[in-house]
Structure formats: C-alpha cells, structure tokens
Amino acid sequence: MIAKQPQRVAVTHFGMMEYFFALETPPIASTLAERMLGSFETLKPYAKTATVKDIGEVTTPNLELMTELEPDLIVAFSGTHNDVYEDLSHISTVAMINNTEERTWAETLREYAKLIGKEQLAEDYITKLEALMAEAGEKLAAKKDKTVTFLRASGDGSTFYVLDDNDVSYAFDEKSGLGLKPPGQYKLEGDVVSLEGITVLDPDYIFLVDYLDNMDTTLAELNKSKVWQSLKAVKANHVYPLDVSISTKGPLAVEYTTKELLRVLAE
C-alpha cells in the first residue's frame, strides 16, 4: 500500500509509460524513453508535452541517474528486475508488478491506478475506450465474413510472427472486442509462419506491423516475392500498415489499433 499519492513516478520498462500517460501522470523517467517516445506512434504525442528522462536499458537501469531524479515511486517488474530490486529500494519506494500473469489492458490499468490514487480516472478511461470498441465492433460487423490477420516480418524475408492470438486478441473477441474473423490457425515453424504458410489460409485483409519508418522498405522486399503477390489481400490492395507499438497491448495501443481498423475497414 502506497502511503502518499506519488507525484514523481519512474518506470523500469518502457511498456509501462502508456499506462501512466493514460492516467494523466507522465512518468519522470523510463528505460528506453528516448527511443520509444521517438518511434512509437502511440507515444509520439506525449513526447511533445512530457519530459521523460531516459534511464538506460530495461534490465540494467541507470541507478545513479534515478537517484538524481528523486522519484517518490519506482515501478518495476518482478522477475525482470529482481536482481536490481535492492538497489532500487535504496532510491525510493518500489512497486513490483507481476507481468507473467494474463491480464487485460483494463485490469493492468486498474493496478497502476491504485499505485497513484487515480482509480476513478482509470474507470473513466476504461469506459471511454470500451465504448469506442463497442462502436467499432458495430461498424465493422459488415466485414465479419472477411478474414483478418496481423503479421510482423521476422526480418529474414520469408517468415512472419503472427500477432492474432496474443498482441491483438481483442480484435477477434466477439464479446468485449471488435469481433473480427481470424483466418484460422497457422502452422508455425518454431514461433514463425512461412510465407507459404500464409498462402494456405489466404486472409482477406493483412495488417503488417512494423516501425512505420521501416514500412516502405519492408513492403518493397515483400513485393519482390511472387508468393506474396499471389495472396488475396495483396491482389486486392488490402495490406495496411500498423505501428509496432500495438505490441505493448496497453490502453494506448488498443485505442490506436481500434481507430486504425475503423479507419481502414469501415470505409
């Protein structure tokens, strides 16, 4: 239990930042802050208004800089930051969050809200985002017979990570999500699917996930492939970019994805 409502929060994983932005409590510091604020589409708007010090890498945060910043709360992940917990606890109060448990973005937002006394703000945000998702689900109902997939190129030019069952599972949830139709279960080779494997299910729409600055290069490479060109979605010009920040699965990621799907599919 945090005795006093924290005002200066430092986070040891960049994925936490969006939760505190959503709770109108910008963190004073985060690992990989400079890189993520400059590259994640979900965070770029906050980069213009918030000052978040970069405290280094996720597993080895800059303890000296954190001490200088004088946070009144440090939020860390159990497991990831067990080795530095004692050092962190010498700097300030530390809240260790278990990130191995399966939680929805809303459940996680509520957990962070409790740390800073912003429970009502969390409920307001959840209500607003759930209403947006419900509206999107209704508008996308006309596409429910079309299959949709979310892929991220692995970098080797011929295999992809499939994000459907994890990062964007809410897009397919009929009760509390957007109710989209997945193409089916891909046959994975390790943790990736081959380009040939995608042709088997041949989705109607493909959302290609990457840093948006890299997207032109990624698409140019894929378009060299006759197998890629044979896909139904590619032939119909139904391949759309999505920023890699959706992979955080946080509230800003869910909001960004929902709005992008609405923009593209509700035409």
N, C-alpha and C positions, 0 to 999 in steps of 0.2 A: 504494500500500500504506500503510495507516494503521499507524504505528509503535506507538502505545499505544492500548489499548482506550478509546474515548471514553466519557465519563460524562455530558457536557453537550452534547446534540445540538440544533441549531437547524435547522429545515426551512423552505425558502423557498416551498413550495407546500403548501397545506392537505391535498391528497390524499395526501401522504406520512405524515401523522400516524398513520393507522391501521396502517401497517406497523410503526412503532416501538411503538405500543401492543401490537400482536400479539407483538412481540419483547420485551415487558416492559421497554422502555426509553422511557418517556414523554419526548417532546421538551420542552426547556425553553422553546421559542418556535416559533411558526409564523405565517405570514401568515394573515390572516382567522381566527385562532384563536377569538376570542370569538364570532363569528357561527356558525362551523361546529360548535363544541362545544355551542352552544346550540340548534342546529336539526337537525343530522344525528342520526337515531336510532341510527346505528352508533357515534357518538362520545359521546352523552349520558351513558352510564355512566361514562366516563372523566373527564368534566367534574367529577364529584363527588369524584374522588380525585387527579387530577393538576393541577398548576399549570402552565399553558402560557401564556406571555406572547404577546400579540397584537403582531406586528411589522409591521402595515400590509398594504398591497396586494401581490399576487403579483409584479408586475413592478417595483415600487418599494419593497422592504422598508425599514424604518426602520433605517438603518445605525448611527445614534447609539445607539439602544436596544440593538441587537445587540451593540455594543461594550461597553456597560454590563453585559450579561448574561454576558460572558466564556465563550462556548461553546468547547468544545475540538474541535468538528466542526460545519461548516455543510454541509448537503446542498442542492444546487441542481440545476436542470435546464439542460443545455446547450441553447442556442437561446433559451429563455425568459430566462435570467439571464446571457447572455454580456456584456451591457452593464454589469452590476454585478459581474462576476467579480473584477476587480482590486480594487475596494473591499472585497469580501467577503474576499479573500485577505489583506488587511491586518488583518482582525479575527481570523481563525483559519484552520486547515486547511479547505480546501473540496473536497468530492467532487462532481464534476459528473456527473450521470446523464443518459444519452441516453434521453429519453422518446418519441422518434419511432419507435423500433424496436418491432415487435409482440412483446410478451412476455405470458406468462400471469401471473396473480397470484402463482403459486408461484415462477416464475423471478424476478420482481421482489422478492419477499420474500427469496429467497436472496441477491440482490445487496445489499440493505440489510443483511442479517445479516452479510455479510462485512465491512462497514464497521465494525461494532461488536463483532465477535468472538462473535456469537450464532448461528453456523451450526447447531449441534445443536438449539437452541431452534426455529429455523426448520423443520428437518426434522420435529421433533415436531409442530409446528403444522400443517404440510402433511399429515402422516399422519392426524392427527385430523380435519381438515376434509375430506380426500378420503374418509375412512371415512364421515363424515356424508353426503356427496354420494352415495356408493355406496348407502348405506341409503335415502336419499331416492329415488334412481332406482328401487330395487326397490319401494318403497311406492307410487310414482307410476305404476308400469307399467300399472295398471288404467285409467289415463287416457290411454294412448298413442294411442288413436284420436280423442281430443279435441284440437282446435287451441287454442293459447295464444298470446297476443301481449302485448307490453309497450309502452304508449303514454304519451307525455307531451304534454299540451296545450301548444300553442305560445303561447297567450295571446290569439289573435285570435278564439277561439270556434268556429273551423270547421276547423282543421288541427292535426296532431299530428306529433311526432317519433316515429319507430319505433326502439325500442331493441333489437329482437330480434337483429340481426346484429352488434352491437357491444358495448354495455354488458352484456348478459346472454347472450352467445352460448353460455356454458357451460350454460345451461338447456336448450339443444337438442342439445348434444353427446352422442351415444349412447355413446361410448367412455369419456370421462372426466367427463362432466357428468350431467345429470338425464334426458336422453333425451326431453324433451317434443317435441310436434309443432307446428311453426310453421304458420300458416295459408297460407303461400305468400309470393310476392314482391309487395309493394305497389308500385303505380305512384306514384312520387314526383313531386311538383311542386317542383322545386328540392331542398330537403332535408326537405320535409314531405309528408305524405299528407293528402288531404282527408277529411272525414267520409264523403262519398260513396264515396271510395276504400276505406274500411274496410268499407262495406256489401258490396262486391264479394266479399271473402274471408270476411266474417262469422264471426269466430272464436267458438269455444265459451266461452272464458274471456278476459277482458280484465283485465290488471293496469295500473291507472292510477297513473302515477308523478308525484309532486309533493311539496313540503313538506307534511307531514301537517297542519300548521296551516291550510294553504290548501285542503285536500281537500274540505271541505264546500262551499266557495264554487265550486270547480271543477266538482263534480258537480251542484250546483244549476243552474249555467249550462248544462251539457251536457243536463240533463234537460228543459230548455225546448225542445230540438230534437226534432222528430218523426223525423228521420233517425236520431239517436242512439237514440231509443226503439224504433226498428224493428230494432235489432241483436239477434241471437240471445242474446248474452251478457247484454245489458241486460234482455231479457224474462225470462230465467231467473234473474235476480238473481246473475249470475256476474261481476260487476265488483268488483274488490278493490283497495284502496289499497296502494301501496308507497312507502316514503320515497325521496326524491330521492337520498339518499346511496348508493343502489345504483349510481349512475352513475360512482362512482370506480373501480369494477371491482377494488378491493383485497380483501384477505382478510376484513376485517370485513363488507364489502358482500356478498361471496359467501356468507358464513356467514348473514348476516341474510336474504338472499333465499332461500336454501335452506330455512331454518327457516320462513319465511313461506309458501313454496309448500307445504311439508309440512303446515303447519297448515291451510291452506285446501283443498288438493286431495286430501289423504289422508283426508278425513272419511269 
